[in-house]
C-alpha cells in the first residue's frame, strides 16, 4: 500500500503549518519527550524518533482536497547497545510495530502492538517503524503521558576530545 506520508513533494520544515499548532515532522527522545535544542546539541544523540502525522502532509489532490494518510513513528538507534524508547502520545493510543531492521524479514508477518507510554526495546544499530492503529492523530503528536528523563552516558575520553575540536 502506498503511503503519501512517505512521499511528500516538499521538504520538512519542522515548523507550524499555516499558523496552526501542527508541525509537519516532530522529533522525540527515548524518554517520550520532544527533542530540545540542548539534546540536539548533545554529543550523544544516537537515538531519536521521527513522527510523521498523516494529517500534516500539506498537499492537495487534483480535486483540491487535502491528502491524508496514517500516522507513523520511525525509531532510529545508532548506538551499539539497545535503548528502551517510550512511545509518545496521550493515553489509550495503540501503535503497531510493522518493521524492525533487526528482524530477519524486516517487515513483521505478525505485527506487534504497543500502547502509548510503553517501552519499545530498540536494539543497537536498528530502526523500527510503528503505525498508529487506534486513537486520534492529534493525540499521537503529544509527548508521552508516561515520559521520563533521559540519562545520556558520560563521554569517553576520545569523545570528549572530539567534542572540543
N, C-alpha and C positions, 0 to 999 in steps of 0.2 A: 504494500500500500504506500502510495506517495504521500509524503507529509510536507506541506508548504512551509511549515515552521523551520525546516532544514534547508529550504530552497529560496531564501529571501533575496530579492533583487537589490537590496540596499545593505550597506554595511551597518553593523550595530553601532549605536551611539552611546548606550548606557544612560541616556538622558530621558527625561519625561517626554511622553509623546503628546504633541499638540495641547499643551497646557494641562494635561491630566496628571494624576499621581502615578500612572502606569509607565514603566520603562520597558524598552524592547529586549533587554537582557539584564539579568540580575546575577550577582556572584555571591556565593555563600562559603563560609569557612566550615571546617569539620564540626564545629560546635553548633551549627544550625543558625548562625547569625550572618547578617550581610557583612561582606568584607569591608573593613575600614581602610582608610588611607595608610594608617600605620602598618596594618597587616600586609598590604600590597608592597610596602617598602621594606618589609622584613626579609632578611636573607634566607629564612626558612619557609618560604611559601612554596610548598611542594604538593599541596592537596587543596583543591578547590572544587566547588560545584557551580555549574552554569545552568540557570533556569531559563528555559525558552517557553514563554507562555503563548499558547495558540491564539489568544485574543489580542495580541500586540503586534501582529505582523505588519500593520500599517500599509497594506496594499489592497487594491480593489480589483475585482474581476472585470471582464468585458462589459457586464451589465451595470457596473458602478457599485456593486455590493462588496462590503468588506470580506476579505478572505479570512476564514477562521480555521483553526486546527486544534489538536490536542496539546496539552502542556507536557513538556519533557524536562527531565533533570539529568544532566551529564555530570558524573562524578569522575574526577581525574586525580590519581595519586602518582606522583613522580618519585616519591620516597621509596626506598628499598624495603621498608617494613610496612606491615598492614596498619591502617589508620581507621578507627571507627568514625563514621560520618553520621551525624544526627540529621535526619531528614527535615527539611524546612516545612513550614506551613502551619496553619491553625489546626486545632484538634479535629479528629474524625475525618481526615483525608486518607485515601488509600492510594499507594503507589505500587506499580508492578515493575519488577526488575525484568527487563526484556533482553538485555545484552550485557555480557560480562567478558571482557577480553581475556580473563584467566580461565574461562570455561573452554573446553576443547572445541566446542562447536561455535562459540561466540554467542549467537542468538540462542536463548534458552528454549528448549522444547516444552518445558513445564515452567512458565514464568513464576517467580516467587513474589508474594505480596508482602508489603510493609505498610505500617501506619505512619502518618506524620509523627515525628518525635522519636521514632525507632532509630536504632543504630544499624547502619549497613557496614559490615566489615569489608572495607575497601582494601583489597590485598595490594601488596607492594607492586609498583610499576604497572598499575592496571587502571582501566576505565570501566565504568558501569553506566548503563542508560536505563533510567526509570521513566515510566509513563504514568501520569495521573489518571486513575481509573474511577475514583469516586471523590466527589467534592467539587466545589467551585474553583475555577481558575484563579479568581481574585484571592481566595483563601490560601492558595499554594504559594502566592508571591510574598507571604508574610514570613518573618523569622520563625523558627521552630518554637512551638509552645513549650518545648522541653529543652530549649537551648542551654548550653553550658559554656564556660570559658574554655579557651583553647590554650594549652601549655605547649609552647614550642621547645624542643630540646635545646640545650645550650650549644653554642657553636664549637666546633672542633678548632684546634689551633690553626689548621690550614684554612678553614672557612673564615676565621677571624682575620687572617692576613689578607685573604682575597677581598673581604668586605672593605678593608682600609684602603685598598688601591683605588 
